[in-house]
Amino acid sequence: MFGSAIEDLSQSFWSPSIWLPHNVTWDHFEGDPRYAQFSHLLLPICFAPLLFVFRTCLDRWVYRDLGLLMGLSGVARKLPPHNVSLEEAWTRLEGRRLTSEAGRTLAGDAGMEVRQVERWMRQRSKASLPTTLDKFRETCWRWTFYITAHLTGIYLLWNKPWLWNIRECFYDYPNHFLDNDIWWYYMLELSFYWSLTFSQFVEVKRKDFWEMFIHHIVTCSLLMFSWTTHFTRIGSLVLLVHDCADHWLEAAKLAKYTKFQKTCDALFLGFTLVWISTRLGAYPNWILYACSVEAGQILEMWPVYYIFNTWLATLLVLHLFWTYFMLKIVYLALLSGSKVKDARSDSEQEENSDSDEETDDESTEETQSAEQYKNK
């Protein structure tokens, strides 16, 4: 009975009346190699660990040596004296600040003063932060993929009719045969975003951790939706538009880590212009408009079409969210006339440690002033 209920639920979920246009069934695509096959979506999940291994090899034998050649230091900060109870407490905190009450409790358990416990926590947090070389290597990988994906997308789509006339994404739908190059394009992009989704939990936690996680899930869902519903043409355009700006930002970060500040500023300006023109210009006015307005003039609507457009709109909301932070950085930089930290991508622990360093400096100055007063 349970198996029968699962089968009925599966049939209801995969009902052609939900997923496909009127008078089209799954039998139209089943087993035909000219169309996208749903089972192929399992391949990127299998490719993701292989892509991570490839990244690790580049990281160890290429990016690390390149960073050292550029004068970056890979020496981590020194750990404080080992203390079991404090180490367990630091692990539980996960980068959050130590409260006054918790500090007094830990000080009593460890036989230390509260000030000593706070200093130990700060030293432990600083020691766990990635070095500039670590951040350089991580950024190198992202830049390598984004620039490769962008150039590959331009090369593959240049001779596709739907690049020059987006209505070709809807004409004669769903009878769109899948070219081998578009098949590989999808597999590569899906593998990368699945690998980012998994590796995000083992890398340094950023302040926009959940926003990035949602972005990866939405991107994978969009690609899988477009694949399953045979909207691979519009999906390839979404990929092309999204790959335009990312490598500019990663290149700006590389310039910042290697202390080429003027190059960093120029690249960040280029990133800002490309981002706004593609994410807030081409994406909503070209792709989103075509899917929400022009498609309705060519195709008969069906339920998944509205779900697909909801995913597209969700991506636009995320674009607006990140544009706000980006323009805030530009505004502060112009207002202050100095270098401004990227508030979007810094780790939470790094921000806390920087604040703690300022507190230490103030305390040191107060101590020195008190000593001078005593000597007088």
C-alpha positions in Angstrom: 0.0 0.0 0.0 2.8 2.4 0.9 4.6 1.7 -2.4 1.3 2.3 -4.3 0.9 5.7 -2.5 4.5 6.7 -3.4 3.8 5.8 -7.0 0.6 7.8 -7.1 2.3 10.8 -5.5 5.1 10.5 -8.1 2.7 10.4 -11.0 0.8 13.4 -9.6 4.1 15.3 -9.2 5.3 14.5 -12.7 1.9 15.1 -14.3 2.4 16.4 -17.9 -0.4 18.8 -17.3 1.8 20.5 -14.7 5.3 20.3 -16.3 4.6 20.4 -20.1 2.4 22.4 -22.5 -1.0 21.2 -23.6 -1.1 17.9 -25.5 2.6 17.1 -24.8 3.6 14.1 -22.7 6.9 12.7 -21.4 6.8 10.0 -24.0 7.6 12.6 -26.5 11.1 12.9 -25.1 11.7 9.6 -23.3 14.8 7.8 -24.7 15.3 10.2 -27.6 19.0 11.4 -27.4 18.2 14.5 -29.3 16.4 15.9 -26.2 17.6 16.7 -22.7 17.1 13.6 -20.4 16.2 14.1 -16.8 18.5 11.3 -15.6 21.5 13.3 -16.9 21.0 15.8 -14.0 22.6 13.3 -11.7 25.9 13.6 -13.5 26.8 17.1 -12.3 26.4 15.9 -8.7 28.9 13.2 -9.5 31.2 15.6 -11.3 31.2 18.1 -8.4 33.7 16.1 -6.3 35.9 15.6 -9.3 35.9 19.4 -9.9 36.8 19.9 -6.3 39.8 17.5 -6.7 40.8 19.4 -9.8 40.6 22.7 -7.8 42.7 21.2 -5.0 45.4 20.2 -7.5 45.5 23.7 -9.0 45.4 25.2 -5.5 48.4 23.2 -4.3 50.6 23.2 -7.4 49.7 26.4 -9.2 47.9 29.0 -7.1 50.1 28.6 -4.0 53.4 29.0 -5.9 51.9 31.9 -7.8 50.9 33.6 -4.6 54.3 33.1 -3.0 55.9 34.4 -6.2 53.8 37.6 -5.8 55.2 38.0 -2.3 52.2 36.8 -0.3 52.8 35.2 3.1 51.2 31.9 4.0 52.4 31.8 7.6 49.4 31.4 9.9 49.1 33.3 13.2 50.4 31.6 16.3 47.9 29.7 18.4 47.5 30.6 22.1 48.5 28.1 24.8 46.4 25.0 24.5 43.4 24.9 26.9 40.8 22.2 26.6 37.8 24.1 28.2 38.6 27.3 26.3 39.0 25.4 23.0 35.6 23.7 23.5 34.0 27.1 24.2 35.6 28.7 21.2 34.3 25.9 19.0 30.7 26.4 20.4 30.9 30.1 19.8 31.4 29.7 16.0 32.8 33.2 15.6 30.3 34.9 17.9 31.4 37.2 20.6 31.9 36.0 24.2 29.3 37.4 26.6 30.4 38.8 30.0 28.6 36.0 31.9 30.1 33.2 29.8 33.5 34.9 30.2 33.3 34.8 34.0 32.2 31.2 33.9 35.0 30.2 31.7 37.5 32.2 33.8 36.4 30.3 36.9 36.6 26.9 35.2 40.1 27.6 33.7 41.5 29.3 36.8 42.2 32.5 34.8 41.1 36.1 34.9 38.2 37.3 32.6 40.7 39.5 30.7 43.0 36.6 30.1 40.1 34.5 28.8 39.0 37.3 26.4 42.5 37.7 25.2 42.8 33.9 24.6 39.6 33.9 22.6 40.8 36.8 20.4 44.1 35.1 19.7 42.4 31.9 18.9 40.0 33.6 16.5 42.8 35.4 14.8 44.8 32.2 14.4 41.9 30.5 12.6 41.5 33.3 10.0 42.7 32.5 6.5 46.0 34.1 5.4 46.1 36.4 2.5 47.6 33.5 0.5 44.6 31.3 1.4 42.2 34.0 0.1 44.4 34.5 -3.0 44.2 30.8 -3.8 40.5 30.6 -3.3 39.9 33.7 -5.5 42.2 32.3 -8.2 40.0 29.3 -8.6 36.9 31.4 -8.9 38.5 33.7 -11.4 39.7 30.7 -13.5 36.3 29.2 -13.7 34.4 32.4 -14.3 36.6 33.7 -17.1 36.6 30.2 -18.7 32.8 29.9 -18.4 32.3 33.3 -19.8 34.6 32.8 -22.9 33.2 29.4 -23.4 29.6 30.7 -23.3 30.4 33.4 -25.9 32.1 30.9 -28.2 29.3 28.3 -28.0 26.4 30.7 -28.3 27.8 33.1 -30.9 26.3 31.1 -33.8 23.0 30.2 -32.0 20.0 31.9 -33.4 18.4 32.5 -30.0 21.3 34.7 -28.9 20.4 37.3 -31.6 16.6 36.7 -31.5 15.4 35.6 -28.1 12.0 34.7 -29.5 13.7 31.6 -31.0 13.7 30.3 -27.4 9.9 29.9 -27.7 9.3 29.2 -31.4 8.4 25.5 -32.0 8.7 24.8 -28.3 9.2 22.1 -26.9 10.7 20.5 -30.0 14.2 21.9 -29.3 17.0 19.5 -29.9 19.9 19.7 -27.5 23.3 20.3 -29.1 26.3 18.5 -27.7 28.0 21.8 -26.9 25.0 23.1 -24.9 24.9 19.7 -23.1 28.5 20.2 -21.9 27.9 23.8 -21.1 25.1 22.8 -18.7 27.1 20.0 -17.2 30.1 22.2 -16.5 28.0 25.0 -14.9 25.9 22.7 -12.8 29.0 20.8 -11.6 30.6 24.1 -10.6 27.6 25.5 -8.7 27.0 22.1 -6.9 30.7 22.1 -5.9 30.4 25.6 -4.5 27.2 24.7 -2.6 29.0 21.8 -0.9 32.4 23.4 -0.4 30.8 26.5 1.2 30.3 24.6 4.4 34.0 23.9 4.8 35.4 27.2 3.7 35.6 30.5 5.7 32.1 31.6 6.7 31.2 34.9 5.0 28.7 37.4 6.2 26.5 36.7 3.2 26.8 33.0 3.7 23.0 32.3 3.5 22.5 34.7 0.6 25.2 32.9 -1.4 23.8 29.6 -0.4 20.3 30.6 -1.7 21.9 32.0 -4.8 23.6 28.7 -5.6 20.4 26.7 -4.9 18.3 29.1 -7.0 20.9 28.9 -9.8 21.0 25.0 -9.7 17.2 24.9 -9.5 16.8 27.2 -12.5 19.2 25.2 -14.6 17.5 21.9 -13.6 14.0 23.4 -14.3 15.1 24.7 -17.7 16.7 21.3 -18.4 13.6 19.3 -17.3 11.1 21.5 -19.2 13.4 21.8 -22.2 14.0 25.5 -21.8 17.7 25.0 -22.3 17.9 27.9 -24.8 16.7 30.5 -22.3 18.8 28.7 -19.6 22.0 29.2 -21.7 21.3 32.9 -22.0 20.8 33.2 -18.2 24.2 31.5 -17.8 25.9 33.8 -20.3 24.5 37.0 -18.7 25.5 35.9 -15.2 29.1 35.0 -16.2 29.8 38.4 -17.5 30.6 40.3 -14.3 31.9 37.6 -11.9 35.4 37.4 -13.2 35.8 41.2 -13.0 35.2 41.0 -9.2 37.5 38.1 -8.7 40.3 39.9 -10.6 39.8 43.0 -8.5 40.2 40.9 -5.3 43.4 39.3 -6.7 44.8 42.8 -7.4 43.9 43.9 -3.9 45.6 40.9 -2.3 48.8 41.6 -4.3 48.6 45.3 -3.3 48.0 46.7 -6.8 45.4 49.1 -5.5 45.0 51.3 -8.6 44.5 48.1 -10.7 42.0 46.9 -8.1 40.1 50.2 -8.3 39.9 50.1 -12.1 38.8 46.5 -12.1 36.1 47.1 -9.4 34.9 50.0 -11.5 34.7 47.7 -14.5 32.9 45.2 -12.4 30.3 47.8 -11.3 29.6 48.9 -14.8 29.3 45.3 -16.2 27.2 44.2 -13.2 24.7 47.0 -13.6 24.5 46.7 -17.4 24.0 42.9 -17.3 22.3 42.0 -14.0 20.0 45.1 -13.8 19.9 45.9 -17.5 20.1 42.9 -19.9 18.7 40.3 -17.4 15.4 42.0 -16.5 14.9 43.9 -19.8 15.9 41.1 -22.1 15.5 37.7 -20.5 12.9 38.3 -17.8 10.8 40.4 -20.1 11.0 37.8 -22.9 9.9 35.0 -20.5 7.1 36.9 -18.8 5.7 38.9 -21.7 6.9 37.7 -25.1 6.6 34.0 -24.3 2.9 34.5 -23.5 2.4 35.8 -27.0 3.8 32.7 -28.5 3.1 29.8 -26.1 0.1 28.6 -24.2 0.8 29.0 -20.5 1.1 26.0 -18.1 1.8 25.7 -14.3 5.6 25.2 -14.4 6.0 28.2 -16.6 4.9 30.4 -13.6 7.3 28.5 -11.3 10.1 29.1 -13.7 9.4 32.8 -13.9 9.3 32.9 -10.1 12.8 31.6 -9.9 13.9 34.2 -12.5 12.3 36.9 -10.4 14.0 35.6 -7.2 17.4 35.9 -8.9 16.6 39.5 -9.7 15.8 40.2 -6.1 19.2 38.8 -5.1 20.8 41.1 -7.8 19.1 44.1 -6.2 20.3 43.0 -2.8 24.0 42.8 -3.8 23.8 45.9 -5.9 22.8 47.8 -2.8 25.9 46.7 -1.0 28.1 47.3 -4.0 26.9 50.9 -4.5 27.2 51.4 -0.7 30.9 50.5 -1.0 31.4 52.8 -3.9 29.6 55.7 -2.1 31.8 55.2 1.0 34.9 55.1 -1.1 34.0 58.4 -2.8 32.9 60.0 0.4 36.0 59.1 2.4 38.6 59.1 -0.4 40.2 56.1 1.1 40.2 52.3 0.7 37.0 50.7 1.9 36.7 47.2 3.0 34.4 44.9 1.0 31.6 44.5 3.6 29.9 41.8 1.6 32.6 39.1 1.5 34.6 39.5 4.7 34.3 36.7 7.2 32.4 37.3 10.4 35.4 36.3 12.5 37.7 38.7 10.7 35.3 41.6 11.4 35.2 40.7 15.1 39.0 40.3 15.3 39.5 43.7 13.7 37.3 45.3 16.3 39.1 43.5 19.1 42.4 44.7 17.8 41.1 48.3 18.1 40.0 47.6 21.6 43.5 46.2 22.5 45.1 49.3 21.0 42.9 51.6 23.1 43.6 49.5 26.3 47.4 49.7 25.6 47.2 53.5 25.2 45.3 53.8 28.5 47.8 51.6 30.3 50.8 53.6 29.0 49.1 56.9 30.0 48.5 55.5 33.5 52.1 54.4 33.9 53.3 57.8 32.7 51.1 59.5 35.3 52.4 57.2 38.1 56.0 58.0 37.2 55.3 61.7 37.3 
